[in-house]
Amino acid sequence: MLTEWQSANARNDRDETNRARHPAEDLFKPRQQTSSPDVPARNEVPSAEHLPRRQPRILMARKPGPTVAAEVKAPREPNSAPRRVAIRREASGIPASQFGRIRALSSYGMSRAQVAELYAVTVDEIDWVIGRPD
């Protein structure tokens, strides 16, 4: 059973719908054709005589500006300071992908000796991996 409040809401909704529908219907109604002798119909192709002459679209290219000769600099001499020689370590049996895991194991309670035993390497190598920055 509808109450007065519900029926009033239904009436308001219907009124709003009707108010919105009318402008929408007006958009799709066929337009009244006002034919004037000067304007050709849509289906007719206007002849070239009636169209105004179109101006050509020509873009002017800019003239190149004055060119300035680039200063030629002498090639830079290499620094005379000797480069530091990187100390290469022998490849260990620990893959680089495991370095983070080794650090985690040692920081979460395993001793360096236990980690070395797990990877079958010396404690020195574990110390080197743990001390290595990321």
LUMZA-312953 format. One line per 8 residues: their letters; for each residue y, x, z of N, C-alpha, C, O, CB. Coordinates in Angstrom, 3 decimals. Glycine has a CB too. Example, Ala and Ser with C-alpha at 12.3 -4.5 7.8 and 13.67 -1.06 7.14 Angstrom:
BEGIN
AS) -5.690 13.190 7.800 -4.500 12.300 7.800 -3.300 13.200 7.800 -3.319 14.236 8.465 -4.473 11.308 9.046 ~ -2.250 12.850 7.080 -1.060 13.670 7.140 0.030 12.900 7.870 1.138 13.409 8.039 -0.598 14.084 5.725 $
***
This chain:
BEGIN
MLTEWQSA) -1.180 0.846 0.000 0.000 0.000 0.000 1.242 0.891 0.000 1.342 1.816 0.805 -0.001 -0.962 1.225 ~ 2.174 0.619 -0.886 3.393 1.399 -0.986 4.411 0.925 0.033 4.621 -0.273 0.224 3.971 1.316 -2.394 ~ 5.026 1.875 0.669 6.087 1.528 1.608 7.399 1.473 0.836 7.464 1.838 -0.338 6.166 2.555 2.790 ~ 8.427 1.016 1.511 9.738 0.942 0.858 10.228 2.329 0.474 10.851 2.515 -0.572 10.761 0.258 1.775 ~ 9.943 3.284 1.320 10.387 4.654 1.056 9.699 5.202 -0.189 10.344 5.827 -1.031 10.101 5.565 2.269 ~ 8.387 4.969 -0.311 7.640 5.465 -1.465 8.082 4.764 -2.746 8.203 5.405 -3.791 6.136 5.271 -1.251 ~ 8.322 3.476 -2.678 8.729 2.765 -3.888 10.126 3.206 -4.325 10.407 3.268 -5.522 8.698 1.241 -3.656 ~ 11.008 3.514 -3.360 12.346 3.989 -3.694 12.244 5.368 -4.367 12.965 5.651 -5.324 13.244 4.058 -2.417 $
NARNDRDE) 11.356 6.210 -3.868 11.160 7.528 -4.485 10.618 7.387 -5.898 11.047 8.101 -6.805 10.207 8.387 -3.640 ~ 9.683 6.472 -6.089 9.114 6.277 -7.418 10.189 5.795 -8.381 10.226 6.226 -9.533 7.946 5.276 -7.371 ~ 11.065 4.904 -7.920 12.147 4.394 -8.768 13.126 5.516 -9.127 13.586 5.601 -10.266 12.893 3.240 -8.058 ~ 13.447 6.387 -8.140 14.353 7.509 -8.391 13.741 8.490 -9.390 14.427 9.013 -10.269 14.689 8.233 -7.073 ~ 12.448 8.727 -9.238 11.775 9.639 -10.165 11.797 9.072 -11.580 12.024 9.810 -12.538 10.323 9.897 -9.716 ~ 11.566 7.788 -11.719 11.571 7.150 -13.029 12.963 7.228 -13.646 13.103 7.488 -14.841 11.111 5.685 -12.923 ~ 14.000 7.001 -12.824 15.365 7.076 -13.334 15.695 8.496 -13.802 16.316 8.681 -14.848 16.364 6.623 -12.256 ~ 15.281 9.486 -13.032 15.540 10.873 -13.417 14.805 11.216 -14.700 15.343 11.914 -15.560 15.124 11.834 -12.296 $
TNRARHPA) 13.593 10.735 -14.833 12.814 10.990 -16.041 13.487 10.369 -17.248 13.574 10.992 -18.306 11.391 10.450 -15.893 ~ 13.958 9.153 -17.095 14.636 8.482 -18.207 15.923 9.210 -18.577 16.237 9.362 -19.758 14.941 7.020 -17.849 ~ 16.668 9.661 -17.566 17.913 10.373 -17.846 17.648 11.692 -18.574 18.443 12.102 -19.419 18.678 10.636 -16.544 ~ 16.560 12.341 -18.260 16.230 13.598 -18.923 15.641 13.347 -20.310 15.836 14.154 -21.219 15.249 14.409 -18.070 ~ 14.932 12.253 -20.478 14.272 11.970 -21.747 15.260 11.627 -22.847 15.073 12.051 -23.987 13.290 10.841 -21.578 ~ 16.291 10.883 -22.545 17.234 10.440 -23.570 17.907 11.608 -24.300 17.925 11.607 -25.530 18.290 9.556 -22.944 ~ 18.458 12.597 -23.601 19.042 13.727 -24.349 17.990 14.494 -25.166 18.285 15.002 -26.248 19.738 14.691 -23.380 ~ 16.770 14.569 -24.639 15.715 15.272 -25.372 15.362 14.516 -26.647 15.143 15.130 -27.691 14.462 15.447 -24.490 $
EDLFKPRQ) 15.305 13.202 -26.572 15.014 12.409 -27.768 16.134 12.535 -28.782 15.882 12.553 -29.987 14.799 10.936 -27.403 ~ 17.370 12.624 -28.309 18.503 12.754 -29.224 18.425 14.061 -30.027 18.898 14.137 -31.161 19.825 12.693 -28.442 ~ 17.829 15.071 -29.423 17.699 16.336 -30.139 16.807 16.208 -31.368 17.028 16.876 -32.378 17.149 17.403 -29.214 ~ 15.798 15.345 -31.275 14.816 15.256 -32.349 15.021 14.071 -33.279 14.219 13.867 -34.191 13.455 15.185 -31.767 ~ 16.059 13.296 -33.077 16.347 12.187 -33.982 16.835 12.741 -35.302 17.501 13.777 -35.329 17.392 11.220 -33.373 ~ 16.515 12.067 -36.401 17.051 12.541 -37.685 18.555 12.342 -37.712 19.074 11.328 -37.246 16.386 11.803 -38.877 ~ 19.231 13.313 -38.258 20.692 13.270 -38.300 21.147 12.370 -39.438 20.481 12.242 -40.465 21.282 14.688 -38.464 ~ 22.281 11.764 -39.227 22.888 10.961 -40.284 23.458 11.920 -41.311 24.241 12.809 -40.976 23.996 9.998 -39.723 $
QTSSPDVP) 23.064 11.739 -42.559 23.556 12.633 -43.589 24.909 12.156 -44.068 25.067 11.046 -44.577 22.567 12.722 -44.757 ~ 25.870 13.025 -43.888 27.202 12.726 -44.390 27.359 13.527 -45.663 27.535 14.744 -45.621 28.331 13.065 -43.337 ~ 27.296 12.865 -46.763 27.369 13.590 -48.029 28.812 13.631 -48.494 29.484 12.606 -48.606 26.464 12.934 -49.105 ~ 29.253 14.810 -48.753 30.584 14.984 -49.310 30.416 15.656 -50.664 29.457 16.405 -50.852 31.511 15.825 -48.356 ~ 31.281 15.422 -51.580 31.095 15.968 -52.926 31.172 17.495 -52.965 30.611 18.105 -53.876 32.131 15.388 -53.859 ~ 31.858 18.139 -51.992 32.018 19.587 -52.023 30.769 20.327 -51.542 30.501 21.452 -51.964 33.204 19.986 -51.178 ~ 30.000 19.672 -50.640 28.865 20.338 -50.021 27.600 19.964 -50.772 27.297 18.777 -50.886 28.747 19.966 -48.526 ~ 26.840 20.941 -51.294 25.597 20.615 -51.993 24.530 20.184 -50.987 24.583 20.571 -49.819 25.102 21.826 -52.825 $
ARNEVPSA) 23.587 19.404 -51.426 22.498 18.947 -50.563 21.620 20.137 -50.200 21.682 21.185 -50.842 21.658 17.833 -51.258 ~ 20.809 19.968 -49.173 19.991 21.079 -48.698 18.965 21.518 -49.735 18.688 22.711 -49.866 19.288 20.694 -47.411 ~ 18.412 20.586 -50.456 17.354 20.925 -51.400 17.896 21.557 -52.675 17.155 22.227 -53.394 16.554 19.692 -51.743 ~ 19.146 21.358 -52.958 19.722 21.906 -54.177 20.076 23.372 -53.977 20.528 23.782 -52.908 20.962 21.107 -54.599 ~ 19.862 24.141 -55.020 20.218 25.559 -54.974 21.636 25.687 -55.513 21.898 25.274 -56.642 19.205 26.445 -55.800 ~ 22.551 26.246 -54.740 23.925 26.362 -55.235 23.989 27.354 -56.391 23.300 28.374 -56.387 24.878 26.800 -54.101 ~ 24.792 27.054 -57.343 24.911 27.948 -58.491 25.802 29.129 -58.130 26.554 29.085 -57.156 25.476 27.196 -59.720 ~ 25.705 30.170 -58.921 26.452 31.383 -58.643 27.953 31.187 -58.847 28.760 31.950 -58.316 25.953 32.510 -59.521 $
EHLPRRQP) 28.321 30.173 -59.609 29.744 29.927 -59.860 30.481 29.502 -58.598 31.635 29.876 -58.389 29.912 28.862 -60.931 ~ 29.805 28.714 -57.751 30.448 28.163 -56.570 30.479 29.114 -55.386 31.245 28.908 -54.445 29.762 26.913 -56.172 ~ 29.666 30.139 -55.422 29.610 31.061 -54.285 30.712 32.110 -54.398 30.996 32.595 -55.493 28.225 31.743 -54.203 ~ 31.332 32.462 -53.274 32.343 33.522 -53.324 31.646 34.867 -53.570 30.483 35.053 -53.212 33.182 33.563 -51.997 ~ 32.355 35.762 -54.163 31.790 37.069 -54.471 31.631 37.865 -53.177 32.561 37.969 -52.377 32.684 37.836 -55.487 ~ 30.451 38.415 -52.990 30.179 39.193 -51.780 30.702 40.602 -51.921 30.626 41.205 -52.991 28.684 39.220 -51.477 ~ 31.225 41.111 -50.848 31.710 42.485 -50.839 30.506 43.413 -50.632 29.672 43.139 -49.768 32.796 42.698 -49.720 ~ 30.399 44.478 -51.385 29.271 45.394 -51.191 29.392 46.109 -49.848 30.489 46.411 -49.379 29.200 46.424 -52.341 $
RILMARKP) 28.260 46.363 -49.260 28.222 47.059 -47.968 28.017 48.534 -48.226 26.886 48.999 -48.365 27.096 46.496 -47.045 ~ 29.084 49.251 -48.288 29.021 50.682 -48.531 29.569 51.381 -47.298 30.697 51.138 -46.868 29.816 51.085 -49.820 ~ 28.763 52.234 -46.758 29.181 52.996 -45.583 29.647 54.356 -46.042 28.989 55.017 -46.846 28.030 53.125 -44.543 ~ 30.763 54.759 -45.537 31.308 56.060 -45.898 30.663 57.127 -45.022 30.540 56.966 -43.808 32.856 56.080 -45.749 ~ 30.257 58.213 -45.659 29.674 59.323 -44.913 30.805 60.199 -44.402 31.795 60.424 -45.099 28.682 60.146 -45.795 ~ 30.653 60.678 -43.208 31.661 61.571 -42.645 31.567 62.934 -43.308 30.484 63.413 -43.644 31.491 61.699 -41.117 ~ 32.704 63.530 -43.481 32.710 64.877 -44.020 32.303 65.834 -42.914 32.695 65.659 -41.760 34.102 65.249 -44.600 ~ 31.524 66.837 -43.260 31.102 67.779 -42.214 32.299 68.536 -41.674 33.204 68.919 -42.417 30.050 68.767 -42.755 $
GPTVAAEV) 32.287 68.743 -40.376 33.376 69.458 -39.719 33.272 70.945 -39.993 32.311 71.408 -40.608 33.368 69.194 -38.210 ~ 34.255 71.682 -39.537 34.212 73.133 -39.756 33.047 73.744 -38.996 32.776 73.387 -37.850 35.539 73.794 -39.323 ~ 32.374 74.658 -39.645 31.239 75.302 -38.993 31.710 76.586 -38.343 32.481 77.354 -38.920 30.096 75.583 -39.999 ~ 31.237 76.799 -37.144 31.602 77.998 -36.393 30.375 78.893 -36.362 29.282 78.452 -36.007 32.102 77.652 -34.935 ~ 30.557 80.124 -36.729 29.433 81.058 -36.709 29.023 81.292 -35.263 29.854 81.572 -34.399 29.801 82.405 -37.409 ~ 27.748 81.172 -35.023 27.233 81.368 -33.669 27.278 82.853 -33.338 26.983 83.715 -34.166 25.782 80.812 -33.529 ~ 27.656 83.112 -32.105 27.716 84.505 -31.683 26.294 85.032 -31.565 25.421 84.394 -30.977 28.484 84.657 -30.335 ~ 26.089 86.183 -32.125 24.774 86.786 -32.061 24.752 87.709 -30.861 25.517 88.669 -30.771 24.425 87.550 -33.375 $
KAPREPNS) 23.859 87.396 -29.944 23.757 88.227 -28.750 22.649 89.254 -28.956 21.662 89.009 -29.648 23.484 87.361 -27.485 ~ 22.844 90.386 -28.344 21.822 91.423 -28.415 20.614 90.956 -27.613 20.763 90.288 -26.590 22.358 92.790 -27.881 ~ 19.438 91.303 -28.072 18.255 90.897 -27.308 18.278 91.511 -25.916 18.666 92.663 -25.718 16.967 91.304 -28.045 ~ 17.844 90.693 -24.958 17.855 91.144 -23.580 16.772 92.182 -23.345 15.640 92.037 -23.806 17.674 89.967 -22.632 ~ 17.133 93.221 -22.629 16.143 94.247 -22.325 15.264 93.748 -21.189 15.748 93.099 -20.262 16.824 95.599 -21.952 ~ 14.013 94.041 -21.257 13.125 93.589 -20.175 13.512 94.256 -18.862 14.040 95.368 -18.836 11.644 93.895 -20.514 ~ 13.232 93.542 -17.772 13.538 94.100 -16.443 12.713 95.357 -16.232 11.547 95.440 -16.618 13.253 93.062 -15.311 ~ 13.333 96.293 -15.630 12.625 97.547 -15.389 11.834 97.493 -14.088 11.078 98.417 -13.786 13.608 98.715 -15.355 $
APRRVAIR) 11.999 96.418 -13.311 11.270 96.320 -12.055 9.790 96.078 -12.360 9.454 95.227 -13.184 11.851 95.182 -11.158 ~ 8.927 96.813 -11.708 7.496 96.628 -11.977 7.013 95.288 -11.423 7.480 94.809 -10.390 6.674 97.785 -11.366 ~ 6.087 94.723 -12.128 5.509 93.462 -11.660 4.502 93.733 -10.552 3.861 94.782 -10.488 4.837 92.698 -12.825 ~ 4.397 92.725 -9.678 3.398 92.860 -8.629 2.024 92.627 -9.237 1.833 91.723 -10.051 3.668 91.871 -7.461 ~ 1.131 93.405 -8.852 -0.219 93.276 -9.370 -0.954 92.275 -8.492 -0.973 92.395 -7.267 -0.958 94.657 -9.408 ~ -1.545 91.307 -9.128 -2.305 90.315 -8.377 -3.645 90.917 -7.978 -4.341 91.536 -8.784 -2.505 89.017 -9.207 ~ -3.976 90.718 -6.735 -5.240 91.241 -6.242 -6.311 90.202 -6.550 -6.234 89.055 -6.110 -5.175 91.565 -4.703 ~ -7.278 90.617 -7.292 -8.347 89.689 -7.663 -9.496 89.837 -6.674 -9.932 90.936 -6.333 -8.836 89.947 -9.121 $
REASGIPA) -9.954 88.691 -6.240 -11.129 88.691 -5.386 -12.344 88.453 -6.264 -12.265 87.838 -7.327 -11.021 87.614 -4.264 ~ -13.423 88.938 -5.804 -14.655 88.671 -6.528 -14.970 87.188 -6.394 -14.673 86.565 -5.374 -15.831 89.551 -5.997 ~ -15.556 86.654 -7.404 -15.893 85.230 -7.383 -16.912 84.982 -6.279 -17.955 85.632 -6.210 -16.447 84.759 -8.765 ~ -16.585 84.033 -5.426 -17.504 83.722 -4.337 -18.446 82.608 -4.787 -18.301 82.052 -5.876 -16.728 83.308 -3.050 ~ -19.376 82.307 -3.957 -20.332 81.253 -4.288 -19.781 79.870 -3.991 -20.493 78.878 -4.149 -21.622 81.461 -3.527 ~ -18.526 79.781 -3.564 -17.921 78.497 -3.220 -17.044 78.041 -4.384 -16.109 78.746 -4.761 -17.091 78.600 -1.901 ~ -17.332 76.871 -4.957 -16.461 76.372 -6.028 -15.108 75.950 -5.464 -15.013 75.516 -4.317 -17.124 75.186 -6.761 ~ -14.074 76.080 -6.271 -12.715 75.753 -5.825 -12.596 74.288 -5.434 -11.745 73.934 -4.619 -11.701 76.080 -6.920 $
SQFGRIRA) -13.429 73.442 -5.998 -13.362 72.017 -5.674 -13.804 71.739 -4.237 -13.546 70.655 -3.715 -14.227 71.220 -6.644 ~ -14.461 72.697 -3.596 -14.948 72.494 -2.229 -14.014 73.057 -1.166 -14.279 72.914 0.028 -16.304 73.119 -2.077 ~ -12.923 73.697 -1.585 -12.025 74.321 -0.616 -11.447 73.288 0.352 -11.383 73.545 1.554 -10.893 75.054 -1.339 ~ -11.036 72.156 -0.138 -10.487 71.109 0.729 -11.513 70.608 1.723 -11.197 70.346 2.883 -9.973 69.948 -0.101 ~ -12.748 70.479 1.258 -13.815 70.008 2.150 -14.075 71.031 3.253 -14.301 70.667 4.407 -15.116 69.739 1.352 ~ -14.041 72.300 2.894 -14.266 73.353 3.895 -13.165 73.309 4.944 -13.445 73.409 6.139 -14.320 74.755 3.225 ~ -11.916 73.161 4.514 -10.815 73.060 5.479 -10.987 71.844 6.384 -10.740 71.919 7.587 -9.464 72.984 4.747 ~ -11.412 70.721 5.801 -11.599 69.503 6.592 -12.726 69.685 7.605 -12.589 69.293 8.763 -11.899 68.304 5.673 $
LSSYGMSR) -13.832 70.275 7.176 -14.960 70.475 8.086 -14.558 71.369 9.260 -14.918 71.100 10.406 -16.154 71.091 7.334 ~ -13.810 72.433 8.965 -13.429 73.352 10.042 -12.392 72.737 10.970 -12.363 73.055 12.159 -12.890 74.652 9.459 ~ -11.529 71.850 10.438 -10.522 71.252 11.316 -11.069 70.073 12.104 -10.472 69.679 13.106 -9.326 70.808 10.505 ~ -12.198 69.495 11.676 -12.766 68.354 12.390 -13.930 68.732 13.291 -14.706 67.860 13.683 -13.215 67.316 11.409 ~ -14.073 70.016 13.634 -15.021 70.352 14.687 -16.093 71.351 14.330 -16.712 71.908 15.236 -15.663 69.147 15.136 ~ -16.347 71.608 13.080 -17.372 72.612 12.761 -16.764 73.997 12.927 -15.599 74.228 12.604 -17.929 72.420 11.308 ~ -17.568 74.895 13.430 -17.083 76.271 13.566 -17.145 76.952 12.190 -17.816 76.477 11.274 -17.930 77.069 14.630 ~ -16.430 78.073 12.075 -16.441 78.791 10.791 -17.837 79.308 10.478 -18.236 79.376 9.315 -15.436 79.961 10.812 $
AQVAELYA) -18.565 79.667 11.503 -19.933 80.163 11.293 -20.832 79.043 10.768 -21.675 79.278 9.902 -20.512 80.742 12.612 ~ -20.655 77.819 11.292 -21.462 76.699 10.811 -21.140 76.363 9.354 -22.036 76.063 8.566 -21.238 75.469 11.694 ~ -19.860 76.418 9.009 -19.463 76.133 7.629 -19.994 77.220 6.707 -20.456 76.926 5.605 -17.923 76.025 7.507 ~ -19.933 78.494 7.155 -20.455 79.601 6.358 -21.951 79.441 6.144 -22.456 79.711 5.053 -20.155 80.947 7.034 ~ -22.657 79.010 7.165 -24.098 78.788 7.042 -24.386 77.644 6.076 -25.349 77.711 5.312 -24.718 78.489 8.417 ~ -23.553 76.581 6.099 -23.740 75.444 5.208 -23.602 75.851 3.741 -24.346 75.368 2.887 -22.739 74.345 5.543 ~ -22.656 76.732 3.452 -22.413 77.158 2.073 -23.114 78.477 1.724 -23.003 78.951 0.594 -20.924 77.300 1.840 ~ -23.815 79.056 2.661 -24.560 80.314 2.467 -23.634 81.438 2.014 -23.916 82.150 1.051 -25.688 80.119 1.436 $
VTVDEIDW) -22.519 81.577 2.736 -21.564 82.644 2.464 -21.209 83.308 3.791 -21.671 82.887 4.851 -20.283 82.097 1.741 ~ -20.391 84.339 3.719 -19.997 85.030 4.954 -18.835 84.295 5.618 -18.142 83.493 4.991 -19.605 86.503 4.659 ~ -18.644 84.587 6.892 -17.551 83.977 7.646 -16.215 84.455 7.093 -15.231 83.718 7.148 -17.665 84.311 9.154 ~ -16.159 85.685 6.556 -14.918 86.189 5.968 -14.467 85.326 4.793 -13.274 85.070 4.633 -15.098 87.638 5.513 ~ -15.406 84.883 3.982 -15.043 84.030 2.847 -14.509 82.680 3.331 -13.570 82.135 2.752 -16.259 83.820 1.919 ~ -15.109 82.148 4.389 -14.628 80.886 4.957 -13.226 81.091 5.515 -12.358 80.237 5.333 -15.591 80.366 6.067 ~ -12.991 82.224 6.199 -11.647 82.528 6.705 -10.656 82.602 5.551 -9.534 82.106 5.655 -11.646 83.855 7.498 ~ -11.075 83.226 4.447 -10.182 83.344 3.285 -9.861 81.950 2.710 -8.714 81.700 2.337 -10.832 84.245 2.188 $
VIGRPD) -10.837 81.049 2.633 -10.617 79.705 2.088 -9.722 78.901 3.031 -8.823 78.192 2.579 -11.970 78.971 1.867 ~ -9.961 79.006 4.327 -9.174 78.252 5.297 -7.734 78.744 5.316 -6.810 77.941 5.451 -9.792 78.363 6.696 ~ -7.531 80.027 5.184 -6.187 80.588 5.212 -5.442 80.422 3.899 -4.238 80.675 3.841 -6.252 82.036 5.565 ~ -6.123 80.007 2.853 -5.509 79.880 1.536 -4.639 78.619 1.490 -5.095 77.544 1.878 -6.595 79.839 0.425 ~ -3.376 78.742 1.014 -2.528 77.542 0.928 -2.998 76.646 -0.208 -3.623 77.111 -1.162 -1.042 77.929 0.722 ~ -2.693 75.353 -0.098 -3.133 74.377 -1.115 -2.493 74.706 -2.370 -2.712 74.025 -3.371 -2.820 72.945 -0.736 $
***
